[in-house]
C-alpha cells in the first residue's frame, strides 16, 4: 500500500510537451484545460484514491468506479516518458500523468489509460 499524501498529488498536463509543440506547429493556441477536460471523471477518481485511508490497488479502484470492466490491451506498450504504442497504430502521447507513489498513471486520447502495476502498466480503455 502507498503512503502518498493526498495533498501532494501531482498531475502533470502534457508531460512530454507533445501537445504544446503540436499546437505551435499548427499555429494554434495551446490550452491545457482542454486536455484536462478530455480526461473526464478519471482524474477525479484518482484524487479519490489518493484520499483513501487504506488504499486498494489502483486497478481495482478504477474498475470499481468505472463499472464496465477493464479489458487488458496486451499488445500495447508504454515507452519512455509514457509514449503509448500498439501494433499498426500511430503512437499516442499522454494527456496527463499522475505520480501515484506506486508508479506513473498515464491517460491518452481515445480514453486509453496506463495504470501502474508492480510489473509495469495495465493498459486499458475507459470510455
N, C-alpha and C positions, 0 to 999 in steps of 0.2 A: 504494500500500500504506500501511496505517495504522501509526503508531508508538506506539499506545496501550500503556501499561504494563499487564500483566495484574493487577498489584496495585491498579490504580486503576479496575477495572471497577465501574461504579456501576449497580446495578439498583434502580430505584425501584418500589416496590409501590404500586399505586393512585395513579399520578402526578397524576391530576386530582381525587383525593379523592371521586370519584363513588360508589365502593363504600362508603366510610365514611359518607357522607351518606345513602345508601340504607339502610344498616343502622340508622342513627339514626331515619330516617323510619319504619321497620318496628318500631322498639323492640327491635332485636336487637343483640347484641354484635358488634363488628367484629373479625374475626380475619384479619390479613394473611397468616398461614400458609396459610389455605385458598386464597387467591389464588395463592400460590407453588405449592402442590400442584396446582392446576388447570392449571398450565403444563407439567406432565410433565417430559420429558427436555430440552426445548428450552433452558431457561436453562443447563443443564449443557453442552450443545453450544456455546452462546455462550461460556461460560467456556473451553472447549477452544480455540475460535477465538482468543480473546484471548491464550492461552498459546502459540499457534503462532508460530514464528520468522518465516517468510516467509508472511504471510497471503494466502490466496486470497480472491477476492471472497466476501462473507458468503453471498450466494445460492448460490454453488457449494458452499460448505462445508456449508450446511444441506441442500441437495439430496443431497449425498453421504451424509450421516448418515441422512437420512430414508428413502431407498431406494424411495419410491413415486412419485417425480416431483412436480414443482411445477406447478400449473396457475394461470396468472395470472388473477386476477379483475379484468378490465379495466374494469368499470363501478364498481368500488369506489373510494372516495376516503378519504384521510386528511386531516382538517382540523386546525384549531388545537388544539394540545396533544394531538394523537393521536386525536381523535374519528373513529371509522370510520363511513362511510355507504355504503349500497348502495341502489339504487333499490327502492322498495317494502318495504324492511326498516327496522326500528327502528334508530336509531344505537346503536353499541356504544362502550364506554369501556374504555381499556386496563387489563388486569390488572397488567401490568408494563411498564416501559420501560427500555431499556438504551442508554446513550450509547456508541456504538461508536468514536467518533473519525471516523467516516465518515458519521454521521447517527444518528438515533434509531431503534432497533428497538422495535416495539410488539407485544404479544401480547394477544389478546382471547378472549372466550368462543368456543365452537364451534371451537377450535383455529385461529383465524384469526390470521395474523401479517402484519406490515408490515415488510419487510426493506429497509433503506436502500440506495438506489442513487444514482449521481451525479445522476440527474434526478428524484428523489423517493423513491417506495417501490414495491417489487414486493410486491403483496398476494396472498396465497395461503392455503390451508388445509392444515394439517399435523396430521391426526388419526390 
